[in-house]
Amino acid sequence: MTQASIMGRDRARILTFLFCLAACHTLLAAAPAKDDRVARIGIQVTTKSAQARQLFEQGLAQCQTLHLREGFETWRKAAQADPHFALVHILLANFSPDPAERVSEREKALASRKRASQEEQLVIDWLSNSGQGHFVPAIQAMNEALEKYGDHKLVVWLAGMWMDEQRQWARAIPLYEQAIKLDPKFGDAWNSVAYCYARIGQFDRAVEAMREYTDILPNQPNPHDTLAGILLMAGRYEDALAEYRTALKMDAGFVESQRGIADTYALMGDEGRARAEYASAIAKVDSPAEATRWALLAAATYVREGDWSGADAAFTAAARQAHERGFGTMEAEAWRSMALYQRDGETSRRLLDQAEAALHERHKIPQSLADQEWAAILRARVERALQDGNIELAEQQLMQMEALSANYNDGAIRILYEAAAGAVSLAKGNYPDAIGHLDENDGDALSLRHLADAYQKSGAREQAQRVGAKLAAFNELTIEQALVVPPFRRARANAEGKASAGNGSGK
């Protein structure tokens, strides 16, 4: 094992320990806060402006019912009423879909930090360090905030959201559940814990949480939108469509459900209908960042169809749109997505070079997002090198990923590194090592395909079938899903059809 490998494994253990420590602090939270205002909001709020405070609370309520654009706009008004409102600045820095706004709001939060309470300062230290890719101090600040203010529901909820972003869904669940204990009517905590249960395959518990959420907000569209998303993950497409349409009947402006309908048709294989629904959603949304993100989803519909020229045109248009709007990570994602399905290795490498160049342009991008996209580009380079039979080049790219993973302790980057390491081990015929790297990475279609292959080649047919069934049922809106799952489903159906025909002819 190399020194870099040892360092990476040690840092991963430290990171896991810190994650577990955070959960333990939360579960040992003290009695509910005595201050009525803190108990109601769930965090200390420092501002000299009564108007800013009122706007902050209004925006928080909007965000927690997933009226995000309205909530962010209300928070921007709160920041205008009090330009030194550090808490609202750091929340915009963490949640805004606009990468440039994230950077500028983080700078404002840091500039106003000294005016805030100790609790708010810890939240600022935690979220600002995370946004800059400084994960050890971020986790340390999060742990201290949870230790001192684990009876404040918003702090606990933020910790759950942070774990969620790190794809640490099993560790996010107890944090959300602790927030619910502090406030059983905390709708967003019910919403978020339901998604986490769904992402780890516990759909019954997810639906149970959704019943609670719907009871809390019976007249809001988001419980139906969330339930639709969970049903979509479970492959219950018609039920998902019905829930999305119910949400739109309740609020025609809840455009997330319009996009959800498009997502559902895309995963069902009705790609033309999906593109029409994406176009309708994009026309209605007033966020350039979301419009660009949804354009990438629409482009992936051509990949599911195997229409490579259509995919090239759509991703190129999305990349140019992202470039014009200053969304460097989304531009990079567009070029990277194109690279993944190219038949010609040289074309693929050129597109990956374009993706890398987009990250180096002078855009305002949170460092953590840039690092995650860089890791995704490196992972694509590894896959391309293996596809071309160049294991030596794949190992060189993997070394860069290993160093990146060791330096940043980012959960998303670590998962990408494990995926690439598993692919390299598989190509070298080291199946136990491949399985070790890939076994827990069930949120990535390409890794699931490699894992099924590793089990099959190692003679573990039962495990290969189990993973194959999970891959066939994979319903996440990613470029890897678009590239891997539809042909896998077709091949699986053909094999089952031949087996059934063979059994019938033998009677």
N, C-alpha and C positions, 0 to 999 in steps of 0.2 A: 504494500500500500504506500502511495506517495505521501510526502509531508503535507501537500495540499489536501489530499484525501483525509488524512488524520485531522487536520484543522477544520475541514468542512464538517466531518462527523462530530467533532467536539462542539463546534458552534451550534450544530443542529440540536445536540443534547441540551446545551444551555438554553437555546430558544424554547425547546419543549418544556424544560423546567420552568422557565419564566411564564409560559402560557399556563401551565398547571398551577403555578403560584397565584396568578391572577384569578383563576377560577376559584381557588381555595379562599382567597381573601373575600371574594364576592359571596361565597356561600356562608361565610362567617360574619356577614354584615350585621351591624348593630340594629337597634330598634329604629323605627321610622323617624325621620328628622322632626325636631320639635318646632322649628320655624314654619308656620303655616304656609308662607309664600314659597319657601324652598320645597316643602312637602308637595305642594301643588304642581310646581314647575319641574322639580326633580333635580335642581342644581342652583347654586348661588348665582345671582345675576347682578353685575355691577354696571350701573349707568346712572348718570345724573339727570337723564331725560325721562320723564314719565311717558312721553309719547314713544320714545325708543323702546322702553320696556313693554308697553302695550303692543307695539308692532312686533316685537320679538316673540311674545307669547302667541299672537295671532299667526305669525309665520310658522311657529313650531306646531301649532294645531293643524295648519294646512299641510305641512310636510308629513305629519304623523298620520294623516289620512291619504297620503300619497298624491295630494295636489301639489306636486313638487314645484312646478314652474311658478304657481301662485305664491307658494311659501317662500321661494328664493327671492321673488320680487318684493314681497313684504319685508323680508330681512334686509334687502338692499335699502328700502325706505327707512328701516330702523337705523342702519349705518349712516344714512344721510342726516337723520335727526340727531345722532350722536356719533361723529366720526371716530371717537376713541372707544367705541363699544367693542372691546376685544373679543368677547365671546361670540358675537354674531359674525365677526370677521373670520374667526377660526372655523366656525361651522360652515360658512360659505366656502372656505378654502378646502374643506374636507368633502363637501357634498356637491358642489356646483358641477354641472356637466361640461362647463367651459374650462379647458386646461389653463388658459391665460388668466381667467378670473381666479382660479385656484392659487396661482402663483402670487398675483397682486394682493389677494385677500390674506394670504399667509403673511406677507410682508407687513400689511396693516395690523394684523393681529400681534405680531412680534413688536411692532413699534408702540402699541398700546398696552402691552403686557403688564407693565409695572403699575398701571392704574387698576388692574383687576384684583379679585380676591385670590387667596392662595389656591383654592379649588380650581378656579378658572385658569390660573397660571399653569397648574399641572396639566389641565386639558390642552392648553396651548402648547406646552412643551411636548406632550405626547403626540398630538396630531401634526404639529409642524415638523418634528423630527421624522415622523413616519412619511410625510410628504416629500421630504428631502432624502429618503432612503437610509436614514440613521435609525435602524430598528432597535438596537440594544438600548440607547437612551429613551427611545419612544416607549418600549415595553417597561422600562424602569419607572418612567413617569406614570404610565397607566397603572402599574401595580401600586404605586404610592397613592394615586387618586382613589383606587378601589379600597385600599387599606384604610384611608382616612375618611372617605365619603361613600363607602359601600352601602349606605342607607339612602343615597340619593339616586332615584330611579334613572335619571337621564345619564348620569355617569356610567351606571351599569349597562344601560342600553347602548351607549356609545362603545363600550368595550365589546359588547356582542356584535355590533356592526363592524368593528375593526377586525374581530376574529373572522367574521363572515367574509370580509374583503380578502383576508388571507387564505380563504378556502378551508378554514379550520372549523367546519360546520359542527362537528361533534363537540368541540370546545365552546362554540358560541351558544349552544343550546342551554347549558346551565346558567349562563349570564342572562339570557333573555328570560329564563324561568325565574331567576332572582328578581329581575325588574318587575315581573308579573306579581310576585309575592309582595313586593313593595306597593304595587298598585294593580289590583286585579282587573281594573278597567283600562289598562294601558294598551290601547288598540294596536299600536305599531309593534309592540313586543310580541303580541299574539301573531300578528302578520309575519314577523320575521322568524319566529320559532317554527311556524308552520312550514315556511320555505326550507329551513334547515333540516327539518325532519324529512321533507320530500327529497332533498338532495342526498341524504344518506339512505334513501330507499324505504323509509318508514312512512308509507303513504297513509296508513290508517291513523297514526298519531297526527299526521299533518292535517287530515280532514277533521279530526277531533278538535284541534286548535282552531281551525277555521270556523267551526260552529260557535266557539266562544267569541271569536272576532266579529262574526256576523251579528250575534246577539248584542254586542257592544255598540256597533254602528249599523243598525238595520236599514238606514236610509241612505247609506253611502255606497258608491260604486266600487270602491277598492276591495272590500271583502269578496265580491264576485269576481273581480279581476284576479285577485290572488288565488282564489279557488280554481279559476280557469287555468292559471299557470301551473298549479299543482297537478290538475287533471291532465294537462298537456304533457308534463313530465312522465306521468303514468301511462301515456299512450291512449288516453280516453278522449279522442279528438272531438267527437260530436258533443260530448258533455262539456268540453272546454269551450267550443264555439257557442253553446247555449249560454254559458256563464258570461263570456265576453259580451254577448249581445244584450244580456240583462243589464250589465254595467252601463252599456251605452244607452239603453232605454232610460236608466236612472239619471244619466248625465251625458248628453250627446257630445259635450266638450271633453270628455275623459278619453283623450286620444290614445293613451296607452293601451286601452282595450281594442281600439281600431288596429293598432300595431299587433296586438295579441292575436287577432283574427288572422292577420297576414302570417304570423309565425306558425299558427296551427295549419293553415293550408300548405305552407312550405314543408312542414314535417310530414303531412299527409301525402305529399307527392304531387299536389295540384299546384305546380309552380307558376303557371300563368295567372291563376286566380290570386295566388300569393302576391305576385308583383303588382296586380291591380290594387290590392288592399294596402300594400306598402305605399304606393303612389298616393292613395287617398289619405293615409296617415301623415305622410310627409307634407302634403299640401295643407294640412290642418295645424301642424305643430309650429309653434313660434320660436323654437329653440334651434339655432343653426347647428349646434353640437349634436342634438338628438337627430335632426334631419340627416346629417352626415352619417351618423351611426346606423340609422335605419337604411340608408342607401347601400351600406356595406351588406346588411342583411338581405336586401333585395338582390344585390349582385350574386350572392351565394346561391340563389335559386337556379341560376344557369348552371352552376356546378352540379347540383343534384340531377339536372336533366342531361348532363354530359354535353352541353352546348358551350364548347370552349371559346368560340369566337364571341358569342354573346356575353360570356363571363368576362373575357378580356375587355370588351367595350365598356361593360358596366363598372368593373373595378377601376379601369383607367379614368372614367368620368368621376367616380367617387374620390379617387386619389387627387385629381385636379381640383375638385371642389374643396377637399380637406386642405390642400396647399393654399388655395386662395383665402381660406378662412383662418389660416394659421394653426390648424389642428395637426401638428407634426406626427403625433403617435397614430392618429387615424390614417394619415397619408401612408405612413410606414406599414400599417396593418393591411392597407389595400394592396400595396406592391407585394408584401409577403404572401398574402392570400393568393395572388396570381401565381407566384413562384411555386406554390405547393402542387398545382395540378399541371404544370408544364411538362410536355413530353421530352423536350430538348433540354439537356442539362445546362448548356451555355445560356440559353434564354432565362432559365430559372435563376442561375447565379447572377445574371445582370439585373434581374428584378430585385433580388435580395440586396444587391449593391445600392439600388435606388431606395430601398426601404431603409437601409443604414444611413444613406445620405440625408433622408428626410428627418431623421432624428438629430442630425448634426446641424441642421439649419437653425437660424436664430429665431426660434419660436419660444414663447413662454410656456414651458411644460413642467409640471411637477417632476422632480427627479425620479421619484418612485415609479411613476408611469413610464418614463423614458427607459428606466432600467428593466422594467418588466417586458416592454416591447423589444428591447435589445436581446434579452434572454430568449424571447420567442423567435427572433430572427436567427440567432445562433442555433436554436433547436431545429429550425427549418434547414439551415446549412448542414447540420448533421444528417438529417433525413435525406437531403439531396445527395450528399456524398455517398451515403450507403446505397441509395438507389442506383448510383453510377458505379458501384462496386469499389469505391475508394475508401477503404477502412482507415488508412493512415490519415487522410484529410479529415474524416469524421472524428477521429481521436484528437486531432489538433483543435478542432472546434469545441469538442467536449471539454478540453482542458480550460479553454476560456470560460465556458459555462461554470465549471467547477470553481474557478477563482471568483467569478461574479457571485455565485451562490454563497461561498464562504465569506465574502466581504460584506454582503448586505443582509444576510439573515432574513430575507423576504420569503414568506411562505409560498407565494406564487412563483417566484424564481426557483425556489428549491424543487417544486413540483416539476417545472420544466426541465431542470437539470436531471432529475430522476428519470423522466421520460426519455431524454436523449441517451442517458447512460444505459438504460434498459435496451434501447434500440441497438446500440453498439454491441452490447453483450450478446444479444440475439444474433446479430450478423456474424459474430465470432464463434458462435456455437456454444457459448457458455450459458446454457439455459437456466441453471439454478440462480446465477447472478442476475440474469435478465428478469427472472420472476421476482427476485428480491427487490429490484428497483421499481418494477411496474405494478406489483401486487396491490398497493393501496391507491393507485392513481386511476380511480374509476370515474373521474370527471372529464376524461379526455378520450375521444373515440379512437384516435391513432394508437394511444397506449393500450387500450383494450384489445385492439387488433393484434398488436405485438405480443401482448400477454397470452392471448388465446393461441397464437402461433408457438410461443415458447412452451406452453403446457403440452400442446399437441406433439411437438418434436421431442419433448422429454418423456413422452409415453403416458402422461397424465391426462388421459382422454376425458375422464369425468370432469376434471377441473376445466379443461378446454371447452367442453360443452357448456358448463356453467357460465364461463366468461363470454362465450359466443352468444348465449341467450341474453346476457346483459347488454352486449353490444347491439344486438338486433333491436332491443327495446330502448336504445339510447335516444333521448329526445332533448338535446341541448342545441341551441342556435349558435353553432360554431362552424367555422370553415372546415375544420377537421370532420365534423359530423357530416357536412354536405359532401365531402370527398369520400368518406369511408363507408358510412352506414347504408345509403341506398344500394350500392352494388353488393354489399355484404348481405343485405336482406334478400336481394334477388337471387344471389348464389345459394343462400340458405334455403329459400323456397324451392329452387330448382332441384337441389339435392334431396329435400324432403319429398318432392313430387316423384322423383326417380325411385326413391326407396319405397314409396307407397305403391308405385306401379309394379315394382319388382316383387313386392309381397303379394300383390293381387294376382300376378301371373303364375305364382307358385302354388296357388290353391287348386 
